Amino acid sequence: MARIVADRLTIEFPLYHMGARSLKKRLLSKASVRVQTDDSNRVVVAALRDLDFRIERGERVALVGSNGAGKTTLLRTIAGIYEPVGGELTVEGEIGSLIDPGAGMDGDSTGRENIRLRGLYRGMDEAAIAALETDVAAFSDLGEFLEVPTRGYSAGMGIRLAFAMATAMAPQILLMDEWFLAGDANFMQKAEARLHTLVNNADILVIATHDFEIARRWCTRAIRLNAGRIIADGPVDEVLAAMEASPAAVEAPAE
Ligand SMILES: Nc1ncnc2c1ncn2[C@@H]1O[C@H](COP(=O)(O)OP(=O)(O)OP(=O)(O)O)[C@@H](O)[C@H]1O
């Protein structure tokens, strides 16, 4: 059973380059509710603050909000890339993520080796790995580039391989950032059909996007973030209509 539950989930990023006594630090801490000093007197950005939500099986959720609102940070936290500094996040279900094209990819290994590594990591047997290899090779259409270390790929090639790998295995929870739209038009046509199958088979979908059309097309619920806090959570049409009526959200006050 897939489920994501956040209970006062908080994520902070330390800003290491600021010295303990810097003037900049004192000024920033006074002027901003997001740049703060933590208990160890380090300067931190409060990327997500006290988030409470539940996402249950069958839900299709769009994370929306302006630049720096926390959408990508939340996706990465659900994917297990960042550890909460406060609160709790419970994720039940196998995750497939289309967040960073390069994530989980070894740049020194070829495309083909990366496919095999992913299969091994997932505990697949040799027959399943061979099937995965055939499927990803056909879908990504990388030809001889499949034999080249992925470090040498263009951005578009990296996206093709990452997309083909992530969508070859049906995850229960599918996390997507809108980078996948960066594919060229031909690839996107192919990608959409595959994405539909994947989304229909996934128990939970979470997309971070600025694009209302994408949110309306793929999602039923929207969570609006602003300055690291949830300021709206409900049916996608209602949340987006409110955003259209009032695009500039007010900075949430510090507690
Ligand atoms: N690795 C990091 N180190 C330091 N600060 C970070 C890091 N990642 C994100 N942040 C900060 O956390 C906040 C939230 O960023 P995030 O990328 O999650 O926003 P977003 O809503 O995805 O924005 P965008 O729409 O611009 O992609 C920002 O203030 C950002 O500067």
The ligand as an SDF file (V2000), in Angstrom:
LIG
                    3D

 31 33  0  0  0  0  0  0  0  0999 V2000
   21.3650   22.2520   -1.9650 N   0  0  0  0  0  0  0  0  0  0  0  0
   20.9670   23.4200   -1.4670 C   0  0  0  0  0  0  0  0  0  0  0  0
   21.7860   24.1930   -0.6900 N   0  0  0  0  0  0  0  0  0  0  0  0
   21.3780   25.3650   -0.1680 C   0  0  0  0  0  0  0  0  0  0  0  0
   20.1380   25.8710   -0.3540 N   0  0  0  0  0  0  0  0  0  0  0  0
   19.2880   25.1690   -1.1190 C   0  0  0  0  0  0  0  0  0  0  0  0
   19.6460   23.9150   -1.7260 C   0  0  0  0  0  0  0  0  0  0  0  0
   18.5740   23.4480   -2.4320 N   0  0  0  0  0  0  0  0  0  0  0  0
   17.5900   24.3650   -2.2710 C   0  0  0  0  0  0  0  0  0  0  0  0
   18.0200   25.3920   -1.4950 N   0  0  0  0  0  0  0  0  0  0  0  0
   17.2120   26.5560   -1.0620 C   0  0  0  0  0  0  0  0  0  0  0  0
   15.9620   26.0560   -0.6120 O   0  0  0  0  0  0  0  0  0  0  0  0
   14.9020   26.8820   -1.0590 C   0  0  0  0  0  0  0  0  0  0  0  0
   13.9040   26.0490   -1.8510 C   0  0  0  0  0  0  0  0  0  0  0  0
   14.4780   25.6920   -3.0960 O   0  0  0  0  0  0  0  0  0  0  0  0
   13.7730   24.7130   -4.1390 P   0  0  0  0  0  0  0  0  0  0  0  0
   14.7740   24.4550   -5.2240 O   0  0  0  0  0  0  0  0  0  0  0  0
   13.1900   23.5620   -3.4440 O   0  0  0  0  0  0  0  0  0  0  0  0
   12.6010   25.6270   -4.7060 O   0  0  0  0  0  0  0  0  0  0  0  0
   11.6280   25.3880   -5.9450 P   0  0  0  0  0  0  0  0  0  0  0  0
   10.2520   25.6790   -5.4610 O   0  0  0  0  0  0  0  0  0  0  0  0
   11.8770   24.0500   -6.5480 O   0  0  0  0  0  0  0  0  0  0  0  0
   12.1210   26.5460   -6.9150 O   0  0  0  0  0  0  0  0  0  0  0  0
   12.1850   26.6480   -8.5120 P   0  0  0  0  0  0  0  0  0  0  0  0
   10.7830   26.8460   -8.9680 O   0  0  0  0  0  0  0  0  0  0  0  0
   13.0000   27.8850   -8.7020 O   0  0  0  0  0  0  0  0  0  0  0  0
   12.8450   25.4170   -9.0350 O   0  0  0  0  0  0  0  0  0  0  0  0
   15.5460   28.0040   -1.8440 C   0  0  0  0  0  0  0  0  0  0  0  0
   15.6690   29.1130   -0.9680 O   0  0  0  0  0  0  0  0  0  0  0  0
   16.8920   27.4700   -2.2290 C   0  0  0  0  0  0  0  0  0  0  0  0
   17.8310   28.5220   -2.3210 O   0  0  0  0  0  0  0  0  0  0  0  0
  1  2  1  0
  2  3  1  0
  2  7  2  0
  3  4  2  0
  4  5  1  0
  5  6  2  0
  6  7  1  0
  6 10  1  0
  7  8  1  0
  8  9  2  0
  9 10  1  0
 10 11  1  0
 11 12  1  0
 11 30  1  0
 12 13  1  0
 13 14  1  0
 13 28  1  0
 14 15  1  0
 15 16  1  0
 16 17  2  0
 16 18  1  0
 16 19  1  0
 19 20  1  0
 20 21  2  0
 20 22  1  0
 20 23  1  0
 23 24  1  0
 24 25  2  0
 24 26  1  0
 24 27  1  0
 28 29  1  0
 28 30  1  0
 30 31  1  0
M  END
$$$$
